[in-house]
Amino acid sequence: MNPTDAIILNIFIEQIYNLFFYDNFIMLLKNFILLLQQRYNHITIMQPYKVKVLLTGATGFLGSHLAISLLQHGYAVTAIKRGGSSLLEFDTICAMRGVKTDLLAHLEWKECDILDTFAVADVMQGVDYVFHTAAVVSFWAKKRDEMMQTNVQGTANIVNCALEAGVKKLCYASSVAALGREKDGDVVDENTPWRDSKYNTMYAISKYLAEMEVWRGVEEGLDAVIVNPGIILGEGLWHKGSCRLIDTAYKGMAFYTKGQSGYVDVLDVCRAMIQLIESPIKNRRFVMVSDNLTFKDFFTRVAAGFGKRGPTIAAGNVLTQLARIYYGIKALAGKEPLVTKETARNSQKKFTYISNSIKNELGFVFTPFDESVARICKAYTTFKKS
């Protein structure tokens, strides 16, 4: 038995233990099967491609992974994208996950801007379920209006059209950023109330307001579930989003900030979203964080996955602000800065996210962090050699 199989066996034993406390036998067994399928890169078709789902954001990181997972589970997927959107990230992730061409026959692309209500209403016809992952993620003041429009008004349009079309359930990908954080050291879960705070970025505010649109839809009769992932890790375009963290760890870095955040494997997020749609659970939200790690610990463990050394020098507030000023000057050329006032402030703060609800309700077991890192580092190394 290799180490990965041993981990899966331990997970199964833990789930059997949980069975004595939670009445979720079918979901627990299904969860174990999915873990084995993930290990051996073989997914049993759960549906005969008759159940139709609409997926927004399928050209992005999470959306691309979710599209593949939905296809592997036998769903007929209609993925929407704006006209002229690149499929580079989707195609790259398909290659990294070894997706076969015949699987993609059950994926239909349609051009649709979620800000166009009539276009959204049109693509929503005949859909059973909706997975809404489309969002603008930015901490740059210049993108504030675009982010608010896409994240808030776009979600409102999705909710309104889902109500009109009578879809069975909506699953919305939110963020832990939409949860309340008032002070350094806060411990946060689904029940933590939103608070106006200097730690709330404009992105956080946009996701919170988007959640309010989902809850409005619930009040009007829509069945919905929300997932609140931490920083999502997985294979993708290594120069974009959270994938840049992997690229940074590979290239090496001497400095680290003193903050802490929550992390989760992208495959776990996809697995949870599908299980929540298939379950009778509705009108709930779930934190998705497998590990709360300091930034030093995170980069040290990812660097170790490459056989490299992690950061060793603490960057205090002065160095962090100098970095913000440096990238602010570079941003004058029109390129989005890596460090902003918002990210600089939060990089020194520690927040802890609790995911007990998803574990208790679904018997959900997260992929061990080091196993996720090993898989992602392998994908990155293969990419570098290609």
Contacts in CASP RR format, 6 or more apart in sequence:
PFRMAT RR
TARGET T0000
AUTHOR 0000-0000-0000
METHOD contacts of the structure
MODEL  1
MNPTDAIILNIFIEQIYNLFFYDNFIMLLKNFILLLQQRYNHITIMQPYK
VKVLLTGATGFLGSHLAISLLQHGYAVTAIKRGGSSLLEFDTICAMRGVK
TDLLAHLEWKECDILDTFAVADVMQGVDYVFHTAAVVSFWAKKRDEMMQT
NVQGTANIVNCALEAGVKKLCYASSVAALGREKDGDVVDENTPWRDSKYN
TMYAISKYLAEMEVWRGVEEGLDAVIVNPGIILGEGLWHKGSCRLIDTAY
KGMAFYTKGQSGYVDVLDVCRAMIQLIESPIKNRRFVMVSDNLTFKDFFT
RVAAGFGKRGPTIAAGNVLTQLARIYYGIKALAGKEPLVTKETARNSQKK
FTYISNSIKNELGFVFTPFDESVARICKAYTTFKKS
1 9 0 8 1.000
4 39 0 8 1.000
4 371 0 8 1.000
5 39 0 8 1.000
7 368 0 8 1.000
7 371 0 8 1.000
8 32 0 8 1.000
8 35 0 8 1.000
8 36 0 8 1.000
8 39 0 8 1.000
11 32 0 8 1.000
11 35 0 8 1.000
11 365 0 8 1.000
12 32 0 8 1.000
12 35 0 8 1.000
14 365 0 8 1.000
15 28 0 8 1.000
15 31 0 8 1.000
15 32 0 8 1.000
15 363 0 8 1.000
15 365 0 8 1.000
16 28 0 8 1.000
18 24 0 8 1.000
18 28 0 8 1.000
18 359 0 8 1.000
18 363 0 8 1.000
19 25 0 8 1.000
19 28 0 8 1.000
22 28 0 8 1.000
22 360 0 8 1.000
22 363 0 8 1.000
24 361 0 8 1.000
24 362 0 8 1.000
24 363 0 8 1.000
27 275 0 8 1.000
27 279 0 8 1.000
27 362 0 8 1.000
27 363 0 8 1.000
28 363 0 8 1.000
30 275 0 8 1.000
31 271 0 8 1.000
31 275 0 8 1.000
31 362 0 8 1.000
31 363 0 8 1.000
31 364 0 8 1.000
31 365 0 8 1.000
33 44 0 8 1.000
34 271 0 8 1.000
35 365 0 8 1.000
35 367 0 8 1.000
37 43 0 8 1.000
37 44 0 8 1.000
38 267 0 8 1.000
38 271 0 8 1.000
38 367 0 8 1.000
41 98 0 8 1.000
43 72 0 8 1.000
43 73 0 8 1.000
45 72 0 8 1.000
45 73 0 8 1.000
45 74 0 8 1.000
46 73 0 8 1.000
46 74 0 8 1.000
47 73 0 8 1.000
47 74 0 8 1.000
47 75 0 8 1.000
48 74 0 8 1.000
49 74 0 8 1.000
49 75 0 8 1.000
49 76 0 8 1.000
49 106 0 8 1.000
50 76 0 8 1.000
51 74 0 8 1.000
51 75 0 8 1.000
51 76 0 8 1.000
51 128 0 8 1.000
51 129 0 8 1.000
52 75 0 8 1.000
52 76 0 8 1.000
52 78 0 8 1.000
52 126 0 8 1.000
52 127 0 8 1.000
52 128 0 8 1.000
52 129 0 8 1.000
53 70 0 8 1.000
53 75 0 8 1.000
53 76 0 8 1.000
53 77 0 8 1.000
53 78 0 8 1.000
53 127 0 8 1.000
53 128 0 8 1.000
53 129 0 8 1.000
53 130 0 8 1.000
53 131 0 8 1.000
53 277 0 8 1.000
54 78 0 8 1.000
54 80 0 8 1.000
54 123 0 8 1.000
54 124 0 8 1.000
54 127 0 8 1.000
54 129 0 8 1.000
54 130 0 8 1.000
54 131 0 8 1.000
54 167 0 8 1.000
55 63 0 8 1.000
55 66 0 8 1.000
55 67 0 8 1.000
55 70 0 8 1.000
55 77 0 8 1.000
55 78 0 8 1.000
55 79 0 8 1.000
55 80 0 8 1.000
55 130 0 8 1.000
55 131 0 8 1.000
55 133 0 8 1.000
56 80 0 8 1.000
56 114 0 8 1.000
56 130 0 8 1.000
56 131 0 8 1.000
56 132 0 8 1.000
56 133 0 8 1.000
56 134 0 8 1.000
56 158 0 8 1.000
57 63 0 8 1.000
57 79 0 8 1.000
57 80 0 8 1.000
57 81 0 8 1.000
57 133 0 8 1.000
57 134 0 8 1.000
57 135 0 8 1.000
58 64 0 8 1.000
58 66 0 8 1.000
58 67 0 8 1.000
58 77 0 8 1.000
58 79 0 8 1.000
58 80 0 8 1.000
58 81 0 8 1.000
58 90 0 8 1.000
58 109 0 8 1.000
58 133 0 8 1.000
59 79 0 8 1.000
59 81 0 8 1.000
59 85 0 8 1.000
59 86 0 8 1.000
59 87 0 8 1.000
59 89 0 8 1.000
59 90 0 8 1.000
60 89 0 8 1.000
60 90 0 8 1.000
60 133 0 8 1.000
61 89 0 8 1.000
61 93 0 8 1.000
61 232 0 8 1.000
61 234 0 8 1.000
61 236 0 8 1.000
61 237 0 8 1.000
61 240 0 8 1.000
61 241 0 8 1.000
61 242 0 8 1.000
61 243 0 8 1.000
61 266 0 8 1.000
62 133 0 8 1.000
62 173 0 8 1.000
62 229 0 8 1.000
62 232 0 8 1.000
62 266 0 8 1.000
62 269 0 8 1.000
62 270 0 8 1.000
63 131 0 8 1.000
63 133 0 8 1.000
64 89 0 8 1.000
64 90 0 8 1.000
64 93 0 8 1.000
64 94 0 8 1.000
64 236 0 8 1.000
65 93 0 8 1.000
65 97 0 8 1.000
65 234 0 8 1.000
65 235 0 8 1.000
65 266 0 8 1.000
65 267 0 8 1.000
65 269 0 8 1.000
65 270 0 8 1.000
66 131 0 8 1.000
66 133 0 8 1.000
66 269 0 8 1.000
66 270 0 8 1.000
66 273 0 8 1.000
67 77 0 8 1.000
67 79 0 8 1.000
67 90 0 8 1.000
67 107 0 8 1.000
68 93 0 8 1.000
68 94 0 8 1.000
68 97 0 8 1.000
68 99 0 8 1.000
68 103 0 8 1.000
68 270 0 8 1.000
69 267 0 8 1.000
69 270 0 8 1.000
69 271 0 8 1.000
69 274 0 8 1.000
70 77 0 8 1.000
70 131 0 8 1.000
70 270 0 8 1.000
70 274 0 8 1.000
71 77 0 8 1.000
71 99 0 8 1.000
71 103 0 8 1.000
71 104 0 8 1.000
71 106 0 8 1.000
71 107 0 8 1.000
72 103 0 8 1.000
73 274 0 8 1.000
74 106 0 8 1.000
75 106 0 8 1.000
76 106 0 8 1.000
76 108 0 8 1.000
77 106 0 8 1.000
77 107 0 8 1.000
77 108 0 8 1.000
78 108 0 8 1.000
78 110 0 8 1.000
78 123 0 8 1.000
78 127 0 8 1.000
79 107 0 8 1.000
79 108 0 8 1.000
79 109 0 8 1.000
79 110 0 8 1.000
80 109 0 8 1.000
80 110 0 8 1.000
80 111 0 8 1.000
80 112 0 8 1.000
80 114 0 8 1.000
80 123 0 8 1.000
81 87 0 8 1.000
81 109 0 8 1.000
81 110 0 8 1.000
81 111 0 8 1.000
81 112 0 8 1.000
82 111 0 8 1.000
82 112 0 8 1.000
82 113 0 8 1.000
83 111 0 8 1.000
83 113 0 8 1.000
84 111 0 8 1.000
88 237 0 8 1.000
89 236 0 8 1.000
89 237 0 8 1.000
89 240 0 8 1.000
92 236 0 8 1.000
92 237 0 8 1.000
93 235 0 8 1.000
93 236 0 8 1.000
94 104 0 8 1.000
96 235 0 8 1.000
96 236 0 8 1.000
96 379 0 8 1.000
96 382 0 8 1.000
96 383 0 8 1.000
97 235 0 8 1.000
110 123 0 8 1.000
111 119 0 8 1.000
112 119 0 8 1.000
112 120 0 8 1.000
112 122 0 8 1.000
112 123 0 8 1.000
113 119 0 8 1.000
114 120 0 8 1.000
114 134 0 8 1.000
114 150 0 8 1.000
114 154 0 8 1.000
114 155 0 8 1.000
114 157 0 8 1.000
114 158 0 8 1.000
115 149 0 8 1.000
115 150 0 8 1.000
115 153 0 8 1.000
115 154 0 8 1.000
115 157 0 8 1.000
116 157 0 8 1.000
117 157 0 8 1.000
117 160 0 8 1.000
117 161 0 8 1.000
120 157 0 8 1.000
120 158 0 8 1.000
120 161 0 8 1.000
121 161 0 8 1.000
121 164 0 8 1.000
121 165 0 8 1.000
124 130 0 8 1.000
124 161 0 8 1.000
124 162 0 8 1.000
124 164 0 8 1.000
124 165 0 8 1.000
124 167 0 8 1.000
125 165 0 8 1.000
126 165 0 8 1.000
127 165 0 8 1.000
127 167 0 8 1.000
128 167 0 8 1.000
128 168 0 8 1.000
129 167 0 8 1.000
129 168 0 8 1.000
129 169 0 8 1.000
129 170 0 8 1.000
129 171 0 8 1.000
129 277 0 8 1.000
130 158 0 8 1.000
130 162 0 8 1.000
130 167 0 8 1.000
130 169 0 8 1.000
130 170 0 8 1.000
130 171 0 8 1.000
131 170 0 8 1.000
131 171 0 8 1.000
131 173 0 8 1.000
131 273 0 8 1.000
131 277 0 8 1.000
132 155 0 8 1.000
132 158 0 8 1.000
132 170 0 8 1.000
132 171 0 8 1.000
132 172 0 8 1.000
132 173 0 8 1.000
133 173 0 8 1.000
134 150 0 8 1.000
134 154 0 8 1.000
135 150 0 8 1.000
135 151 0 8 1.000
135 173 0 8 1.000
135 206 0 8 1.000
135 207 0 8 1.000
135 210 0 8 1.000
136 143 0 8 1.000
136 146 0 8 1.000
136 147 0 8 1.000
136 150 0 8 1.000
136 151 0 8 1.000
136 206 0 8 1.000
137 147 0 8 1.000
137 203 0 8 1.000
137 241 0 8 1.000
138 144 0 8 1.000
138 146 0 8 1.000
138 147 0 8 1.000
138 203 0 8 1.000
138 336 0 8 1.000
139 201 0 8 1.000
139 202 0 8 1.000
139 203 0 8 1.000
139 340 0 8 1.000
139 342 0 8 1.000
139 343 0 8 1.000
140 331 0 8 1.000
140 336 0 8 1.000
140 337 0 8 1.000
140 340 0 8 1.000
141 202 0 8 1.000
141 340 0 8 1.000
142 336 0 8 1.000
143 336 0 8 1.000
144 202 0 8 1.000
147 202 0 8 1.000
147 203 0 8 1.000
147 206 0 8 1.000
148 202 0 8 1.000
148 206 0 8 1.000
148 209 0 8 1.000
151 203 0 8 1.000
151 206 0 8 1.000
151 207 0 8 1.000
151 209 0 8 1.000
151 210 0 8 1.000
152 206 0 8 1.000
152 209 0 8 1.000
152 210 0 8 1.000
152 213 0 8 1.000
154 210 0 8 1.000
155 172 0 8 1.000
155 210 0 8 1.000
155 213 0 8 1.000
155 214 0 8 1.000
156 213 0 8 1.000
156 216 0 8 1.000
158 170 0 8 1.000
159 170 0 8 1.000
159 213 0 8 1.000
159 214 0 8 1.000
159 216 0 8 1.000
159 217 0 8 1.000
159 222 0 8 1.000
162 170 0 8 1.000
162 222 0 8 1.000
163 217 0 8 1.000
163 220 0 8 1.000
163 221 0 8 1.000
163 222 0 8 1.000
167 222 0 8 1.000
168 223 0 8 1.000
169 223 0 8 1.000
169 224 0 8 1.000
169 225 0 8 1.000
169 277 0 8 1.000
169 282 0 8 1.000
170 214 0 8 1.000
170 222 0 8 1.000
170 223 0 8 1.000
170 224 0 8 1.000
170 225 0 8 1.000
171 224 0 8 1.000
171 225 0 8 1.000
171 226 0 8 1.000
171 227 0 8 1.000
171 273 0 8 1.000
171 276 0 8 1.000
171 277 0 8 1.000
172 210 0 8 1.000
172 211 0 8 1.000
172 214 0 8 1.000
172 224 0 8 1.000
172 225 0 8 1.000
172 226 0 8 1.000
172 227 0 8 1.000
173 226 0 8 1.000
173 227 0 8 1.000
173 229 0 8 1.000
173 269 0 8 1.000
173 273 0 8 1.000
174 207 0 8 1.000
174 210 0 8 1.000
174 211 0 8 1.000
174 226 0 8 1.000
174 227 0 8 1.000
174 228 0 8 1.000
174 229 0 8 1.000
174 285 0 8 1.000
175 203 0 8 1.000
175 204 0 8 1.000
175 207 0 8 1.000
175 228 0 8 1.000
175 229 0 8 1.000
175 230 0 8 1.000
176 188 0 8 1.000
176 228 0 8 1.000
176 229 0 8 1.000
176 230 0 8 1.000
176 262 0 8 1.000
176 287 0 8 1.000
176 289 0 8 1.000
176 351 0 8 1.000
176 353 0 8 1.000
177 200 0 8 1.000
177 201 0 8 1.000
177 203 0 8 1.000
177 204 0 8 1.000
177 207 0 8 1.000
177 208 0 8 1.000
178 194 0 8 1.000
178 204 0 8 1.000
178 207 0 8 1.000
178 208 0 8 1.000
178 210 0 8 1.000
178 211 0 8 1.000
178 228 0 8 1.000
179 188 0 8 1.000
179 189 0 8 1.000
179 190 0 8 1.000
179 192 0 8 1.000
179 194 0 8 1.000
179 228 0 8 1.000
179 287 0 8 1.000
179 353 0 8 1.000
180 186 0 8 1.000
180 188 0 8 1.000
180 192 0 8 1.000
180 193 0 8 1.000
180 194 0 8 1.000
180 195 0 8 1.000
180 197 0 8 1.000
180 200 0 8 1.000
181 188 0 8 1.000
181 192 0 8 1.000
181 195 0 8 1.000
181 197 0 8 1.000
181 199 0 8 1.000
181 200 0 8 1.000
181 351 0 8 1.000
182 195 0 8 1.000
182 197 0 8 1.000
182 199 0 8 1.000
183 197 0 8 1.000
183 199 0 8 1.000
184 349 0 8 1.000
184 350 0 8 1.000
184 351 0 8 1.000
185 349 0 8 1.000
185 350 0 8 1.000
185 351 0 8 1.000
185 352 0 8 1.000
186 192 0 8 1.000
186 351 0 8 1.000
186 352 0 8 1.000
187 351 0 8 1.000
187 352 0 8 1.000
187 354 0 8 1.000
188 287 0 8 1.000
188 351 0 8 1.000
188 352 0 8 1.000
188 353 0 8 1.000
188 354 0 8 1.000
189 287 0 8 1.000
189 353 0 8 1.000
189 354 0 8 1.000
189 355 0 8 1.000
189 356 0 8 1.000
189 357 0 8 1.000
190 228 0 8 1.000
190 284 0 8 1.000
190 285 0 8 1.000
190 286 0 8 1.000
190 287 0 8 1.000
190 357 0 8 1.000
194 208 0 8 1.000
198 345 0 8 1.000
199 345 0 8 1.000
199 346 0 8 1.000
199 349 0 8 1.000
200 208 0 8 1.000
201 342 0 8 1.000
201 343 0 8 1.000
201 346 0 8 1.000
202 342 0 8 1.000
211 226 0 8 1.000
211 285 0 8 1.000
214 222 0 8 1.000
214 224 0 8 1.000
214 226 0 8 1.000
217 224 0 8 1.000
218 224 0 8 1.000
218 283 0 8 1.000
223 282 0 8 1.000
223 283 0 8 1.000
224 282 0 8 1.000
224 283 0 8 1.000
225 276 0 8 1.000
225 277 0 8 1.000
225 281 0 8 1.000
225 282 0 8 1.000
225 283 0 8 1.000
225 284 0 8 1.000
225 285 0 8 1.000
225 286 0 8 1.000
226 284 0 8 1.000
226 285 0 8 1.000
226 286 0 8 1.000
227 269 0 8 1.000
227 272 0 8 1.000
227 273 0 8 1.000
227 276 0 8 1.000
227 285 0 8 1.000
227 286 0 8 1.000
227 288 0 8 1.000
228 285 0 8 1.000
228 286 0 8 1.000
228 287 0 8 1.000
228 288 0 8 1.000
229 264 0 8 1.000
229 269 0 8 1.000
229 288 0 8 1.000
229 289 0 8 1.000
230 261 0 8 1.000
230 262 0 8 1.000
230 263 0 8 1.000
230 264 0 8 1.000
230 287 0 8 1.000
230 288 0 8 1.000
230 289 0 8 1.000
230 353 0 8 1.000
231 242 0 8 1.000
231 245 0 8 1.000
231 261 0 8 1.000
231 262 0 8 1.000
231 263 0 8 1.000
231 264 0 8 1.000
232 242 0 8 1.000
232 263 0 8 1.000
232 264 0 8 1.000
232 265 0 8 1.000
232 266 0 8 1.000
232 269 0 8 1.000
233 242 0 8 1.000
233 245 0 8 1.000
233 246 0 8 1.000
233 263 0 8 1.000
233 264 0 8 1.000
233 265 0 8 1.000
233 266 0 8 1.000
233 372 0 8 1.000
233 373 0 8 1.000
233 376 0 8 1.000
234 242 0 8 1.000
234 243 0 8 1.000
234 246 0 8 1.000
234 265 0 8 1.000
234 266 0 8 1.000
234 267 0 8 1.000
234 372 0 8 1.000
234 376 0 8 1.000
234 379 0 8 1.000
235 243 0 8 1.000
235 266 0 8 1.000
235 375 0 8 1.000
235 376 0 8 1.000
235 379 0 8 1.000
235 380 0 8 1.000
236 243 0 8 1.000
236 379 0 8 1.000
237 243 0 8 1.000
238 244 0 8 1.000
238 246 0 8 1.000
238 247 0 8 1.000
238 380 0 8 1.000
238 383 0 8 1.000
239 247 0 8 1.000
245 298 0 8 1.000
245 299 0 8 1.000
245 302 0 8 1.000
246 302 0 8 1.000
246 376 0 8 1.000
246 377 0 8 1.000
246 380 0 8 1.000
247 380 0 8 1.000
248 299 0 8 1.000
249 299 0 8 1.000
249 302 0 8 1.000
249 303 0 8 1.000
249 306 0 8 1.000
249 308 0 8 1.000
249 310 0 8 1.000
250 303 0 8 1.000
250 306 0 8 1.000
250 308 0 8 1.000
250 377 0 8 1.000
250 380 0 8 1.000
250 384 0 8 1.000
252 303 0 8 1.000
252 308 0 8 1.000
252 309 0 8 1.000
252 310 0 8 1.000
252 311 0 8 1.000
253 299 0 8 1.000
253 310 0 8 1.000
253 311 0 8 1.000
254 311 0 8 1.000
254 312 0 8 1.000
254 313 0 8 1.000
255 311 0 8 1.000
255 313 0 8 1.000
255 314 0 8 1.000
255 315 0 8 1.000
255 319 0 8 1.000
256 294 0 8 1.000
256 295 0 8 1.000
256 296 0 8 1.000
256 299 0 8 1.000
256 311 0 8 1.000
256 312 0 8 1.000
256 313 0 8 1.000
256 314 0 8 1.000
256 315 0 8 1.000
257 295 0 8 1.000
257 314 0 8 1.000
257 315 0 8 1.000
257 316 0 8 1.000
257 320 0 8 1.000
257 347 0 8 1.000
257 348 0 8 1.000
258 294 0 8 1.000
258 295 0 8 1.000
258 296 0 8 1.000
258 314 0 8 1.000
258 315 0 8 1.000
258 316 0 8 1.000
258 348 0 8 1.000
258 350 0 8 1.000
259 294 0 8 1.000
259 295 0 8 1.000
259 346 0 8 1.000
259 347 0 8 1.000
259 348 0 8 1.000
259 349 0 8 1.000
259 350 0 8 1.000
260 292 0 8 1.000
260 293 0 8 1.000
260 294 0 8 1.000
260 295 0 8 1.000
260 349 0 8 1.000
260 350 0 8 1.000
260 351 0 8 1.000
260 352 0 8 1.000
261 292 0 8 1.000
261 293 0 8 1.000
261 295 0 8 1.000
261 298 0 8 1.000
261 351 0 8 1.000
262 289 0 8 1.000
262 291 0 8 1.000
262 292 0 8 1.000
262 293 0 8 1.000
262 351 0 8 1.000
262 352 0 8 1.000
262 353 0 8 1.000
263 289 0 8 1.000
263 290 0 8 1.000
263 291 0 8 1.000
263 292 0 8 1.000
263 293 0 8 1.000
263 298 0 8 1.000
263 369 0 8 1.000
264 288 0 8 1.000
264 289 0 8 1.000
264 290 0 8 1.000
264 291 0 8 1.000
264 366 0 8 1.000
265 290 0 8 1.000
265 366 0 8 1.000
265 367 0 8 1.000
265 372 0 8 1.000
267 367 0 8 1.000
267 372 0 8 1.000
268 288 0 8 1.000
268 290 0 8 1.000
268 366 0 8 1.000
268 367 0 8 1.000
269 288 0 8 1.000
271 364 0 8 1.000
272 286 0 8 1.000
272 288 0 8 1.000
272 358 0 8 1.000
272 362 0 8 1.000
272 364 0 8 1.000
275 362 0 8 1.000
275 364 0 8 1.000
276 286 0 8 1.000
276 362 0 8 1.000
279 361 0 8 1.000
279 362 0 8 1.000
281 361 0 8 1.000
281 362 0 8 1.000
284 357 0 8 1.000
284 361 0 8 1.000
286 355 0 8 1.000
286 357 0 8 1.000
286 358 0 8 1.000
286 361 0 8 1.000
287 353 0 8 1.000
287 354 0 8 1.000
287 355 0 8 1.000
287 357 0 8 1.000
287 358 0 8 1.000
288 355 0 8 1.000
288 358 0 8 1.000
289 353 0 8 1.000
289 354 0 8 1.000
289 355 0 8 1.000
290 355 0 8 1.000
290 366 0 8 1.000
290 367 0 8 1.000
290 368 0 8 1.000
290 369 0 8 1.000
290 372 0 8 1.000
291 366 0 8 1.000
291 369 0 8 1.000
292 351 0 8 1.000
292 352 0 8 1.000
292 353 0 8 1.000
293 301 0 8 1.000
293 369 0 8 1.000
294 350 0 8 1.000
295 347 0 8 1.000
296 311 0 8 1.000
296 314 0 8 1.000
299 310 0 8 1.000
299 311 0 8 1.000
300 310 0 8 1.000
300 311 0 8 1.000
301 369 0 8 1.000
301 370 0 8 1.000
301 373 0 8 1.000
302 373 0 8 1.000
302 377 0 8 1.000
303 309 0 8 1.000
303 310 0 8 1.000
303 311 0 8 1.000
304 310 0 8 1.000
305 373 0 8 1.000
305 374 0 8 1.000
305 377 0 8 1.000
306 377 0 8 1.000
306 380 0 8 1.000
306 381 0 8 1.000
315 323 0 8 1.000
316 348 0 8 1.000
317 348 0 8 1.000
320 339 0 8 1.000
320 344 0 8 1.000
320 347 0 8 1.000
320 348 0 8 1.000
321 344 0 8 1.000
323 339 0 8 1.000
323 344 0 8 1.000
324 337 0 8 1.000
324 339 0 8 1.000
324 340 0 8 1.000
324 341 0 8 1.000
324 343 0 8 1.000
324 344 0 8 1.000
326 339 0 8 1.000
327 337 0 8 1.000
327 338 0 8 1.000
327 339 0 8 1.000
327 340 0 8 1.000
328 337 0 8 1.000
328 339 0 8 1.000
328 340 0 8 1.000
330 337 0 8 1.000
331 337 0 8 1.000
339 347 0 8 1.000
355 366 0 8 1.000
358 364 0 8 1.000
359 365 0 8 1.000
END
